[in-house]
Structures are given as C-alpha cells and as structure tokens.
Amino acid sequence: MIDERFLMHRLRSSSVAGMVGGAAAGGLFLYRMFVNQVKDWDVFAILATIAVVKIALMIYFRLRG
C-alpha cells in the first residue's frame, strides 16, 4: 500500500517543479531577449505550454470536484 503522505509529497513536489520550470523558462527567455537582443521563440513555446497545461488542469479539477 502507498501512504497518503507519499502521494501528497509527490503532488507538492510536482507542482513546485512545474512552477520552477516555468520561472526558469521565463527567466531564460527574458535574459536572452534583453541581454542578447535575441527572441528565442522555442523557449517561449515551452513557457507557454507550461502555463496552458497548468491553467487547463486547474480549470479541469475545479469543474470536476
């Protein structure tokens, strides 16, 4: 059997990892845009994907439960 505490720790760690990944992608995009004057749209696409998935899951879980 899996303990509920383990599942809650996994949930929190995944959420924090997603937020840190989004912040890192956003920081990298802004750094390259302002320092190197280069717009890396692939990094922006990763940031947008993280944001869209996060918002879609928030809406899904809110409507589901």
ROSE-4610 file (N, C-alpha, C; in Angstrom, 1 decimal, always signed):
// ROSE-4610
residu = [M/M/M/I/I/I/D/D/D/E/E/E/R/R/R/F/F/F/L/L/L/M/M/M/H/H/H/R/R/R/L/L/L/R/R/R/S/S/S/S/S/S/S/S/S/V/V/V/A/A/A/G/G/G/M/M/M/V/V/V/G/G/G/G/G/G/A/A/A/A/A/A/A/A/A/G/G/G/G/G/G/L/L/L/F/F/F/L/L/L/Y/Y/Y/R/R/R/M/M/M/F/F/F/V/V/V/N/N/N/Q/Q/Q/V/V/V/K/K/K/D/D/D/W/W/W/D/D/D/V/V/V/F/F/F/A/A/A/I/I/I/L/L/L/A/A/A/T/T/T/I/I/I/A/A/A/V/V/V/V/V/V/K/K/K/I/I/I/A/A/A/L/L/L/M/M/M/I/I/I/Y/Y/Y/F/F/F/R/R/R/L/L/L/R/R/R/G/G/G]
num = [1/1/1/2/2/2/3/3/3/4/4/4/5/5/5/6/6/6/7/7/7/8/8/8/9/9/9/10/10/10/11/11/11/12/12/12/13/13/13/14/14/14/15/15/15/16/16/16/17/17/17/18/18/18/19/19/19/20/20/20/21/21/21/22/22/22/23/23/23/24/24/24/25/25/25/26/26/26/27/27/27/28/28/28/29/29/29/30/30/30/31/31/31/32/32/32/33/33/33/34/34/34/35/35/35/36/36/36/37/37/37/38/38/38/39/39/39/40/40/40/41/41/41/42/42/42/43/43/43/44/44/44/45/45/45/46/46/46/47/47/47/48/48/48/49/49/49/50/50/50/51/51/51/52/52/52/53/53/53/54/54/54/55/55/55/56/56/56/57/57/57/58/58/58/59/59/59/60/60/60/61/61/61/62/62/62/63/63/63/64/64/64/65/65/65]
x = [+0.8/+0.0/+0.9/+0.3/+1.0/+0.4/+1.2/+0.8/+0.3/-0.7/-1.3/-0.3/+0.6/+1.6/+2.6/+2.9/+3.8/+3.1/+1.8/+1.1/+1.0/+0.8/+0.8/+2.2/+3.2/+4.6/+4.9/+4.4/+4.6/+3.8/+2.6/+1.8/+2.5/+2.9/+3.5/+4.9/+5.6/+6.9/+6.7/+5.7/+5.4/+5.0/+4.1/+3.7/+4.8/+5.6/+6.8/+7.7/+8.0/+8.8/+8.3/+7.0/+6.4/+6.5/+6.3/+6.5/+7.9/+8.8/+10.3/+10.7/+10.2/+10.5/+9.9/+8.7/+8.1/+8.9/+9.3/+10.1/+11.4/+12.1/+13.4/+13.2/+12.2/+12.0/+11.7/+10.9/+10.6/+11.8/+12.6/+13.9/+14.9/+15.0/+15.9/+15.4/+14.1/+13.6/+13.8/+13.5/+13.8/+15.3/+16.1/+17.5/+18.1/+17.7/+18.1/+17.6/+16.3/+15.7/+16.4/+16.7/+17.2/+18.7/+19.4/+20.9/+21.5/+20.9/+21.5/+20.7/+19.6/+18.6/+18.2/+18.0/+17.5/+16.2/+15.2/+14.0/+13.9/+14.1/+14.1/+12.6/+12.0/+10.6/+10.4/+11.4/+11.3/+11.2/+12.0/+11.9/+10.5/+10.1/+8.7/+7.6/+7.8/+6.8/+6.8/+7.9/+8.0/+7.3/+7.5/+6.9/+5.4/+4.9/+3.5/+2.9/+3.5/+3.0/+2.8/+3.8/+3.7/+2.5/+2.3/+1.2/-0.1/-0.2/-1.5/-1.9/-1.0/-1.3/-1.7/-1.0/-1.3/-2.7/-3.0/-4.4/-5.4/-5.2/-6.2/-6.5/-5.4/-5.6/-6.3/-6.0/-6.7/-8.2/-8.6/-10.0/-10.6/-10.0/-10.5/-10.8/-9.8/-10.0/-11.1/-11.2/-12.2/-13.6/-13.8/-15.1/-15.4/-14.4/-14.6/-15.0/-14.5/-14.7/-15.3]
y = [-1.2/+0.0/+1.3/+2.3/+3.6/+4.5/+5.1/+6.1/+7.4/+8.0/+9.2/+10.4/+10.3/+11.3/+11.3/+10.1/+10.0/+10.7/+10.4/+11.0/+12.5/+13.0/+14.5/+15.1/+14.4/+15.0/+14.9/+13.9/+13.8/+14.9/+15.2/+16.2/+17.6/+17.9/+19.2/+19.3/+18.3/+18.4/+18.6/+17.9/+18.1/+19.5/+20.1/+21.4/+22.4/+22.3/+23.2/+23.0/+21.8/+21.6/+22.3/+22.3/+23.0/+24.5/+25.0/+26.4/+26.9/+26.1/+26.5/+26.3/+25.3/+25.2/+26.3/+26.7/+27.9/+29.2/+29.4/+30.6/+30.5/+29.4/+29.3/+29.5/+29.0/+29.2/+30.7/+31.3/+32.8/+33.6/+33.3/+34.0/+33.9/+32.7/+32.5/+33.2/+33.2/+34.0/+35.5/+36.0/+37.4/+37.8/+36.9/+37.2/+37.3/+36.3/+36.3/+37.5/+37.9/+39.0/+40.3/+40.6/+41.8/+41.9/+40.9/+40.9/+40.6/+39.6/+39.2/+39.8/+40.5/+41.0/+40.0/+38.8/+37.6/+37.1/+36.9/+36.3/+34.9/+34.0/+32.6/+32.1/+31.9/+31.5/+30.1/+29.3/+27.9/+27.9/+28.8/+28.9/+29.4/+30.4/+31.0/+29.9/+29.1/+28.0/+27.0/+26.7/+25.9/+26.6/+27.8/+28.6/+28.7/+28.9/+28.9/+27.6/+26.5/+25.2/+24.9/+25.2/+25.0/+25.8/+27.1/+27.9/+27.4/+27.0/+26.5/+25.2/+24.3/+23.0/+23.2/+24.1/+24.4/+25.0/+26.0/+26.6/+25.6/+24.8/+23.8/+22.8/+22.4/+21.4/+22.0/+23.3/+24.0/+24.1/+24.4/+24.5/+23.1/+22.1/+20.8/+20.3/+20.4/+20.0/+20.8/+22.0/+22.9/+22.4/+22.2/+21.7/+20.3/+19.5/+18.1/+17.8/+18.6/+18.3/+19.5]
z = [+0.0/+0.0/+0.0/-0.6/-0.7/+0.3/+1.1/+2.1/+1.5/+2.1/+1.6/+1.7/+2.7/+2.8/+1.6/+1.1/+0.0/-1.2/-1.4/-2.6/-2.5/-1.3/-1.1/-1.4/-0.9/-1.2/-2.7/-3.3/-4.8/-5.5/-5.1/-5.7/-5.5/-4.3/-4.0/-4.8/-4.8/-5.5/-7.0/-7.6/-9.0/-9.2/-8.3/-8.5/-8.4/-7.4/-7.3/-8.5/-8.9/-10.1/-11.3/-11.5/-12.6/-12.6/-11.4/-11.2/-11.4/-10.8/-11.0/-12.5/-13.1/-14.6/-15.4/-15.1/-15.8/-15.5/-14.2/-13.9/-14.6/-14.6/-15.3/-16.8/-17.4/-18.9/-19.1/-18.2/-18.4/-18.2/-17.2/-16.9/-18.1/-18.6/-19.8/-21.0/-21.2/-22.4/-22.2/-21.0/-20.8/-20.8/-20.2/-20.3/-21.7/-22.5/-23.9/-24.7/-24.3/-25.0/-24.7/-23.4/-23.0/-23.1/-22.8/-22.8/-24.2/-24.9/-26.2/-27.4/-27.1/-28.1/-29.1/-28.6/-29.4/-28.8/-29.6/-29.1/-29.4/-28.4/-28.6/-28.5/-29.6/-29.6/-29.1/-29.2/-28.7/-27.2/-26.5/-25.1/-24.7/-25.4/-25.1/-25.3/-26.3/-26.5/-25.4/-24.8/-23.6/-22.4/-22.2/-21.2/-21.4/-22.6/-22.9/-22.7/-23.0/-22.8/-21.3/-20.5/-19.1/-18.5/-19.0/-18.5/-18.9/-20.2/-20.7/-20.0/-19.8/-19.1/-17.7/-17.0/-15.6/-15.5/-16.3/-16.2/-16.6/-17.7/-18.1/-17.0/-16.3/-15.2/-14.0/-13.8/-12.7/-13.0/-14.2/-14.6/-14.6/-15.1/-15.1/-13.7/-12.8/-11.4/-10.7/-11.0/-10.3/-10.8/-12.1/-12.6/-12.2/-12.0/-11.7/-10.3/-9.4/-8.0/-7.3]
